[in-house]
């Protein structure tokens, strides 16, 4: 069953019947499974953005996490990463992995860098998606950028990506001073293209604007209410998101869990997202058509720019 789970995840095969079979196996074999095996069984659910219908799926995982959390720290965090993509993080497990004892335990281990990155992402999910959570959090000094550069799959498939031609289209349309490319925004998400836009819809020169929205998205310390209203930055940040073919499950309709998570978090941080689906980009024949396509996309958001970009 582990081999099946790995095969589905590796090849982005979102097959409901097979995934349900894995979920059922996980439930009926709960007592015999350790967290190192469970992390492999759970991986395709998060990666393929699929929450099973098996009603005991989450209760089973919560029991396994409670039993195994102190035994295999990396496996524990891997399981939570899959659940984070599914938007169902158990509070009890979060209490454990954010505890000083757990953090100190992993600090001297070989996998400490990757665990700290995953814990940073989990802390971001708590900040943005779990307003009711009141347990421990990852200390600021322990936090690291989540995805400070394009993901490995994007780098490996760069020659198939639309990024270069989109960048050239934006350069000719807006001017190269009107957008950022591959900019990492707090708490560590790498964006494809970022525009700063005035309240009237004008695309602003990036050198005149702070491209980052604040993180955490509230100005007060964690757990405290703001005593004074904050001044809202009048400039919007628009993020153009390339949705390449390999960002989806094999059927081409459902975003992979990691991609959906990134878009969800950027939206919650206050960035306005403009997806560029691969089907639309692939239908453009050459740079002139792509440039026209980008113009239509930007104008549909009410954006405008000077004649030098036309």
Buried (B, 14 or more C-beta within 10 A) or exposed (E): BBEBBBEBBEEBBBBEEBBBBBBBBBBEBBEEBEBBBBBBBBBBBBBBBBBBEBEBBBEBBBBBBEBBBEEBBBBBBBBBBBBBBBBBBBBEBBBBBBBEEBBEBBEEEEEBEEBBBBBBBBBBBBBBBBEEBEEBBBEEEBBBBBBEEBEEBBEEEEEEBBBEBBBBBBBBBBBEBBBBBBBBBBBBBBBBBBBBBBEEBBBBEBEEBEBBBEBBEEEEEEEEEEEEEEEEBEBBBBBBBBBBBBBBBBEEEBBBBBBBBBBBBBEBBBBEBBBBBBEBBEEBEEEEEBBEBBBEBBEEBEBBBEEEBE
